[in-house]
Amino acid sequence: MKNQKLVPAAYVNKCIKKWGVQSQRNKIIEECLELALALQQTSCVTKDKKNNESNVYSELADVIIMMEQAKKIFDYERIKFNVKVKLRLLDEKYFNDEK
């Protein structure tokens, strides 16, 4: 599957303009916590597996939407730099012997 843009820039800008930066920063926290909880609940034997899976995908969608907003709220160049650093560290730590 091609890496395609899922969240239109106009939507991102509209959300930030409507609710403001601080509100959307709080929403990023909320959605990431909800995803963490949904993922944790997948290993809970008392939870409905089908509902859990659906919830994980729903929360993943929310986090993707919020990450697009994060790219506007925070310094995107710094984000890209840190992603490159993290990928390099992962490569050095786990995949260096494959070269």
C-alpha positions in Angstrom: 0.0 0.0 0.0 1.2 3.4 -0.9 2.0 5.9 1.8 -0.8 8.3 1.2 -2.0 11.4 3.1 -5.0 10.3 5.1 -5.9 13.6 6.7 -6.3 16.6 4.4 -4.3 19.7 5.4 -7.5 21.8 5.2 -9.0 19.6 7.9 -6.0 19.9 10.1 -6.0 23.7 9.8 -9.7 23.9 10.4 -9.5 21.9 13.6 -6.6 24.0 15.0 -8.3 27.2 14.1 -11.7 26.1 15.6 -10.4 24.8 18.9 -6.9 26.4 19.3 -3.5 25.0 19.8 -3.7 24.2 23.6 -7.0 22.4 23.2 -5.6 20.3 20.4 -2.4 19.5 22.4 -4.7 18.2 25.1 -6.6 16.2 22.5 -3.3 14.6 21.4 -2.8 13.4 25.0 -6.3 12.1 25.3 -6.2 10.2 22.0 -2.8 8.6 22.7 -4.0 7.5 26.1 -7.2 6.1 24.7 -5.1 4.1 22.1 -2.8 2.8 24.9 -5.8 1.7 26.9 -7.4 0.0 23.8 -4.2 -1.8 23.1 -3.8 -2.9 26.7 -7.4 -4.2 26.8 -6.7 -6.6 23.9 -4.9 -8.9 26.3 -7.7 -8.8 28.9 -9.6 -12.1 28.9 -12.8 -10.5 30.2 -13.1 -8.1 27.2 -14.9 -8.9 23.9 -12.2 -9.6 21.3 -14.2 -8.3 18.3 -15.1 -5.1 20.1 -11.5 -4.7 21.3 -10.1 -5.0 17.7 -12.7 -2.5 16.4 -11.8 -0.1 19.3 -8.1 -0.3 18.5 -8.7 0.6 14.9 -10.9 3.5 15.9 -8.3 4.8 18.3 -5.5 4.4 15.7 -7.6 6.6 13.4 -7.9 9.2 16.1 -4.2 9.2 16.8 -3.3 9.5 13.1 -5.6 12.5 12.8 -4.0 14.1 15.9 -0.5 13.3 14.7 -1.2 15.3 11.5 -2.2 18.2 13.7 0.9 17.7 15.8 3.0 18.3 12.7 1.4 21.8 12.5 1.4 22.5 16.3 5.0 21.5 16.9 8.1 22.2 14.9 7.9 19.7 12.1 11.6 20.0 11.2 12.5 19.0 14.7 10.0 16.1 14.5 11.6 14.9 11.3 15.1 15.3 12.7 14.1 13.2 15.8 12.5 10.5 13.6 15.7 10.2 11.6 17.7 9.9 14.8 15.4 7.2 16.2 15.5 5.3 13.0 19.3 5.4 12.9 19.4 4.2 16.5 17.0 1.4 15.8 19.1 0.4 12.8 22.3 0.5 14.7 20.9 -1.5 17.7 18.8 -4.1 15.9 19.7 -4.3 12.2 23.4 -3.4 11.9 24.4 -7.0 11.4 22.1 -7.3 8.4 24.2 -5.0 6.2 
